[in-house]
Amino acid sequence: MAIIEVKDLSKTFETKEGKVEALKDINLTVEAGDIYGIIGMSGAGKSTLVRCLNFLERPTKGHVLIEGKDLGAMKEVELRHLRRSISMIFQGFNLLMQKSVLDNVCFPLIVQGIGKQEARKKAEELLETVGIRDKMGAYPSQLSGGQKQRVAIARALASDPKILLCDEATSALDPQTTSSILSLLSDINRKTGITIVIITHQMSVVRDICHHVAIVEDGEIVERGAVEDIFTHPKSRAAKRLIIDWKDPDEWEDDPEALLRNPLQIAPVPGATRIRVVFRGNAAYEPIVSTLTKDFHMDCNILRADIKEMRGETTGEMVMDLIGDKVVQEDAIAYLKEKGFGVQVIETP
């Protein structure tokens, strides 16, 4: 069942330089209980999109429906009431610096008219849920970034929302802290069934926690689907950039330093074919390079290889150049596909 539906949504801003189309004809559906990622580079429009989901930004045209209710057709008092079911956490935490951790979590409850004793009890339970009940008397200035975000999550959950919007909620955190926050969000989703929408520019965040993803570029959704499918077979230019550091051939001359930063920008030897191979589960440990070398009598130049976790499942990725006869290269690629590996030929200049 869809909990969020976005239909033909556009957002235009008026600036001194003229009109800026931040979003163009966005269509999006998020199922109840999903963890949905919206990813794009800086300026793509993803943060504007998430603010349209609760009408903090009103779309120029189009519709946002929450559980079938059109936000654009609501009166302001109805909209304020509905927003209680949609909470949001931010990159900057947005905590009240003059209030203690406990008072920060109590604040939205007090605003809703809940008594102080009941609010305190619920706030303590939420701080226990996010793992920092021992910090309830501290102030935000005394907390680490990860602890601040846990307080923000506890505060966001105080109103028992059905939807949690996360706008770059981990981008200010180090990798280890990011991992712990994503694990916490995943655990909350699993235990409560809350729908989570994550806005990010990091594919690693999407890979670690999201079930589905939409990729935004220049205000448009250019690709969407299950995370596993897009990670294995990215089709759009934006997806390839985010997942495999791919560039259009005509962009290479504009960024010569990329050759030093990323070996994928180096052109293969003449006649070679560059491929990306994705494998999951036990297949991640298959000796495919030795098989290609021995059985197909070709050289394999490995440019990148790693093994990661994708929502608890081992997932491997390898980018390499196949060097040898073209027919043999095609046979090798066909063999990898028959064995169930995800294979994608990477365009090179």
N, C-alpha and C positions, 0 to 999 in steps of 0.2 A: 504493500500500500504506500502510495506517495505521500510524504509529509510536506515536501517542498516542491512546488512547480513554478518554474519561471517561463513565461511565454512572451516571445517577441519583445524582449526588454531592451531598451536603449537608454543611454544617459548622455546628455550633452551639457557641457559647462560653458558659460559665457566668460571670456577673458578679454583683457585689453587688446590682445592680438586677434580676437575673433572667437568663433565657436570651436570647441574641442570635443570630438566624439570619443568619450571614454569607453562606452559600451555600445555594441552594434548588434541588434537582433539576437539577443541571447536566449536560447532555449535550453532548459535544464530540469531534470527530475531527480530528486533524492528520495530514496525509499526510507521508511521509518526504520530506525535501528542501524542504519548504515554509517560507516565512517567514510566520508566523501572528501576527496582532495580537490582543490582548485589551485593549479600551479601555473606560474608564468614568471617571466623575468620582470625586473623593476619597470614600472610604467605600463605594464600589459593591461591593467584594468581590474585585476583580481580583487584588490581591496575595495574599490568602488562597488564591485559586484556584491561582496559580502555585506556591505553596508546597505545595499538595496534590499537584501533579504529580510531585514527587519524595519525597513523604511526609515533608517537614520538618514539615508539618501533617497529622495523620491525619484523614481525613474521618470525620464522625459516622456517615454511611452512604453507600453507593454504592461504585463501583469505579474504580480507575485502572489501565489496562493499558498497559504499555510493550512494544511488539513482541509483543503478545499475552499477556504475563505479568502476572498480577494482583498488584500490589504489596501489597495487603492480605493475600494468602495466603502471603507470603514470611516466612521467619525473618529475624531482625535481621542475621545474617551475610550472607544472600543479598541483603538490601536494601542493605547497605553496598557490596557488590560491584557491584550494578546501578547505584548512584548514581555510579560512576566514568564511566558512559556519559552522565550528565546533569550538565552544568556550569551554573553560575549566575553572573551579574554583576549588580551592584547600583548604585543611585544613589550610595551613599557609598563606592564602590570597594572597601572592606574590605581594604585592603593592610596588610601588616605594616610599621609605620612604622620599626621598628628594623633592618629588613633592606633591603639594596640592591634595585634593580629586578631584577637577575639572580637574587638569592636568593629574591625573591618568586615568580618564575616557576619556579625550581627546587623550591620547597618541596613542592608536591603530588607531584612526581616522587620526591623523597627519601622522603616518607611512604610511597609505594608500594614502596619498597625498591630503586629504581633507583640505580646507582652515581653518585657525584658527578660524575665525568668525563662520563659519558653524559648525565646530567641537565643539566649545564652546556651541552653541545653542543646538545641539543634546545632548551633555553631561549634560547640565542643565535639559533637558527633562527626561533623563534617571535617574538622581539623584532624580527628582521628582517622577518618577515611583517607585523607591525603597525606597522612604520615607526619604531621608536625604539631600534634596536640601539646607537646612539651614547649612549644614556642608561643603559646597563646598570649602570654603576658609581654612578649617582646614587641618592638616597634619595627616597621619596615626597614629603617636605616640599619638595623642590627642583623638583617637577614641577607643570605646569599641570593643570587638571581634565581636559582632553582627553588629556594624556599619561598621567595616572593611570588613566583608563579603558582606554587601550591596553594598559597593563601588566596590568590586570584581565582583559582579553580574552585576552592571551597566556597568562596563568596558567590561565584557564578552558579553553583549548585544549590544555594540557599533557597531559592524560590521554586525548587523542584521543576526545572525547565524540561521541556521535551526536546529542545534543540540547543546545542552548544556550538557557537561560532568562534573559531580560533583564528585570529588575524595575525599571522607571523608570530605565533605565541612562543616559539622556541628559537627564533633567529638570533636573539641576544644571548643565548646560552651556549656553553661549551658542549662538545659532542657527548660526553658522558652524562651531563645533566639533561641534555635533550633526550637521550635514550630513556632516562628515568621518568621524565615527564610524559613521553609518548607511551611508555609502559603503563603509567598511571591512568592516562586517558583511555587506553585500550581496556584496562581492567574495569574502569567505571562504565564504559560502553557495554561490556559483557555482563556486568552485574545489574545494571539499571535499564538497559535497552535504550538509553538516550541516543539521539541522532547527533553525530558530530560532523561539522563541516570545517575542514582545515584549509586555510589559505597559506601558501608557502611558495618560496622560490627554490626550495631544496628537494630534488627528486628522492634523496635518501629518506626524508620525512614521509613522503608518499609511499615509498616502498615498504617502510617499516610498519605503518599502521593502517593505511587506507585500503578499502575494498574496491572503490571505484575512483576515477579521477577524470577531471576535465582540464584540458590544457588551453590556456588563454594567451593569445598573441594579438597585439594591436586592437584590443577591445572586442575580439571575436573568439569564440570557442572553435579551435581548429582540429581538435581530436578529443574523443571521450570514450570511456569503456572501462572494463575490468582492469585493475592495475597489472595483473599478470599478463594480460594480452598486450597492453601497450608497452610494458617493459620488454616483452619478448619481440614484438613486431611494431616498433614505432613507425608511423607513416608520415606524419607532418614534419615540416622543417623544424618547428619549435620542439616537438617531442624528441627528435634526433639530437638536437642541441643539448637538451636537458639530460638525456640518457646516455648518449655515446659521444658527446663532445664533437659532434659532426658539424661541418660547415659546407655551405654551398661552394663549389669550385671558384666562383667569381669573387668570393670573399677572402680567399687565401692571400692574394696579393696585397690586400688592405691591412693585413695583420701578420707581418713577417715574424714578429716575436713569438707568435703562437707555435712556431716550429720548435722553439726552445722549451716552451712550457708543456707541450703536449705532443708526444710522438705520433699521435693519430693524424696530425696535420702534415706529416712527412709523406710524400708521394711514394707508393710502392715501386719496385723495380718494374721496368716495362714487361707487360704480359702477365703480371701477377694479378690475382683477384683478392681484394680485401673483404673479409667476412667477419660478422659478429655472430658468435655462437652462445646461446643461452641454454643452460641445463638446470634441472631441478631435482631435488631429492637425491637418491643414490647415484643418479646419472652425473652429478657434479664431480664424482670421483673417477669417472671413466677416463682411461688413458687415450684420449682421442688423438693427441698429437703423434704419439708413437704409432697408432694405427694408421693414420694418414701417411706417415713417413714410410712405414714398412709395407703396407698393403697397396698403396697407391704410388709409391716411389716418387714422392714430391718433397720439396723443402717447405717448411712452415716457419715463417718469421713472426714470432709472438710479440705484439705491441702492448697488450694489456691483458691481465688475467687476475681475477679475484673471486672469492667466495663470500657471499653475504647471507644474512637471514632476511627472508621476506615473510613477515608475520609468522615467524616460528619455523619456517621451512627453509632448508638450505637451498640457496640459489647461486649458481655460478655463471660467470660471464667471461668470454675470451674474445679478443679482437686479434686477428692474425691475417697475414698475407699468405695465400697459397701460390707457390712458385713452381711452375711446371707446365706441361702440355695443357692447352685449354680444354680439350675433351676430358682429360684426366681430372682437371679441376671440377668440371661439371659433374663427373661421376662421384667425386669426393663429396661435393655439396649434396647430391642426391642421396648418398649413403648416410650422411649426417641427419638429413630430414627423415629418412626411413627409420632411423634409430630413435626418433622422437625428439631430437634437439631442435630448438628454435634457431633458424639460420637466416641471416639477412646480409645481402651483399651491400657493402657501403660504397657509395659513389665517391670517386676520387678524381682529381684533375688529370 
